[in-house]
Amino acid sequence: MSTPALKEWSAAVHAMLDGRQTVLLRKGGIGEKRFDLTASEFVFFPTIAHGHAERVRPEHRDLLDASAPDSTEAAVVVRAGARVVGAVAVERPEGLDAIAGHHIWTSESVRADRLDFRPRHRLTVLVVAVRPLVTPRTLVRTPDYAGCTSWVGLPLDPEWGDPVVDDARLADVAEQVRSSVG
């Protein structure tokens, strides 16, 4: 059994579990030609490799220390997953500031790490319905999980909790994303 897992900053996973974040900004890892939405439902594989404090808005920096134990050299703690509610290709990057309230990153980080990084590749905004796992799972980190790729397969069968944010609010977020950047 293998469950698809999207690699995401551990701090962002905690922000989604707190209801502070409802979107992901994806372009693909260094080892990929582009981001492909391989699965519409997945768990999050927590990372901290790129989670520098200056990339997170000050009001969300408390998440950095709280989330750091979820991704170590030896293990990862899988706490949550998501279902994609909307995937919007960014046609109008000037509208990204209008959706800043739906994620934890600074405008500078969005520009440098997402827009300016590999500029020929399209940025995609994913609106996600996040659900905690009923019981977080600790997995030993193996070489299979290494590398700058978006997706890995994990040997788990998640038991889902209730969504953090309701469908009506997520529909509003998806509409705002489409009207701002799509």
Phi, psi and omega in degrees: 000137178220126178257131178295139179228130177265127177287130180209149178309134178301321178297323178292323177299315178296323178296320178292321178294332177276353184081009180280340185225135180232359179230156172238145177248114188235141176227345182107155180280170181303326181278010183237151177284329179194171175275128173242135177280087185292327181218143179272349174223136188199169170259166177261131172263109187287136177233161173225003186304325183248014188271059181282143185303323183291349179271351182250135179300144187308322183291352180244003184292342175300336181289336184297308179291321182296328185264346185304320180296348181283348181219101180239176177298331186264329188205165172230148176251116179269115185249337191207169174210186184206161170242133181283123178268327179201145175231115186240120174289134182281107176264333182234084183299337178296344179272359182298326179298332180292341179251013182300332179290354181258007176209173187260355189277153176286158176301321179297319178294318178300316181292307186289315187273341185238309181284308185283335177289121181051064190299339179282347179269140183281136174276137178239136174260122175257125171267125189234140172265105185270139176227137175286156167282142179303319176230114177303147182243130175263125180242139174294133178286127179240166177300337178299337184265358184283164174101161180268074175235159182281325190240144169221161174259135181243142181277071178209157177240096189291143170254118190271144169269188180286150178301146180287320183240138184285160184299323181297315179295320179293326175297320176297318179298315180299319178294318178298319179297311180301316183286337181272318188235344186281000000 
